[in-house]
Amino acid sequence: MASTIRCDIVSAEEEIFHGEVQMVVATGEMGELGIAPRHAPLITRLKPGQVRVTLASGEEQLFFVSGGILEVQPQVVTVLADTAIRGGDLDEAKAQAAKEEAERILAGRGETMDLAEAQAKLVEAMAQLQALERLRKNLKH
């Protein structure tokens, strides 16, 4: 049996995932992180994007986080995010509309939203679309 570590993915509203996993992959500020059992303890900020967990069974599950904190302790990996969505619950039309709105505001240099907020919304929408694309590729295999 493969060794595992507990993983908790929590949003501001609810616990999204809790279970034993072989690996957690997320995008930190300095790049992509792969967390396996017996990983050294750490805390890092996460960029908006996907979090992939490989379950004890070998199945991979995908989640989207709007950013947040990843904490690794000896027995548990915790992802704390303002927003966390299961890959299957992502709404492609809504993400595409948010991307287009942010791009429109950036092109017009802000009417209803300041530039930094529009850029943040664009990054988040792009991360959601990338997560959806990866989910689609995984479903084909």
N, C-alpha and C positions, 0 to 999 in steps of 0.2 A: 504494500500500500504506500502511495506517495505521501510524503509529509505535507501537512497543511498548516495554515494560520487562519485565525478568525478574521473576518473582514466586516466592517460596519460602514455603510454609506448612508449618511443622514443629511436631510435638507432642513431648512428652517421649519417646514411644515410637518415632516414625518420621517420615519426610518424607511429608506428605500430598499436596502438590502442588508441581510445579516446571515452569515454562513461561513463554512469552512472552505478555503480556497487554496489552490496550489500557487497562484501568482496574481498580483495586482499590477496593472500597468496604467500610469497616469502621466500627464504632462505638467511638470513643475516649472518654476520660473527659469531654471537653467537647462531644461530639456526633459526628455522622456525618462521616467523612472520605472524600473521593474522591481517589485518587492516580492521576495520569496520567503518562505519560512527561515528563521534564524538571521534575517537581515538586521543590520545594525540599527539601533534606534535613531530616529530623525524626525524633524518637523520641517515642512516646507510649504510655501504657498503654491496653489495650483492655478494654472491658466485655464480659461474657459476651453472646454474640449471634452474628449471622451475619457472614460475610465473603463478599462477592460479587466474583467476578473475571470480567471480560469478556475472553475469549480473542481472539487476533489474528483468528480467523475470525468474530468477532461473537457466538459462542455464550457464554451466561452459565453459570457454575458456582457453586454455593452450598456453603459450608462453615459448620460451627458451631465456635466456639471458646469455651472456658470462661473466657476472659480471657487476658491475656498482654501482649506488647509488639509494637508495630509499628514497624519501622525503615525509613526511606526513605533510600536512597543514590542517587547519580546513575544507576547502572545496574541497581539491584535494589531490590525491596520485599520485606522479610522479615517474616513473622508468626511469632512464637515463642509457643507456647501450651502449657500443661500438658496440655490435652485439645483435640484438633482432630478433627472428624468430617466426612466428606463428607456433603453433604446427603442423598444417596440411602441412606446408611447409618444415618440417625437412626431410632431406635425410638420411635414415637409412644406406644405402650402403656407403655413404661418411663419416658418423660418425664412422662406423665400420672400414673403411680403415684408418681413422685418429687415432683411438684407436690402431690398430695393428701396425701402423708406429711408434707411440710414444712408445709402448711397446718394439718394436724391437730396437729402439735407446737406451732406458733405459737398455735393456739387454746387449747391446754392449758398454754401457757407453759413448755414444755420438760420432758420427762421423761428421754429418752435422749440428747438433743442440746441444746446451749445455744442461746439465742435467735439470736445472730449467725450460727451455723452453719446453723440452720434457714432464716434469711432468705436466706443465700447460696445454699442449695440451691433455694429457691423461685425466686430470680432466674434461676438457671441452667436450671431446668426450664421456666420461662416462655419464656426465650430459645430453647430448643430447640423448643418448640411453635410459636413465632412463625416460626422458620426453616422448620419443616415446612410451615406454612401458606403461606409465600411460595413454597416449592418447588412445592407443589400448584398455586398460581396460575400459576406459570411453565409448568408442564406442560400446563395447559389452553390456553395460547396457542400 
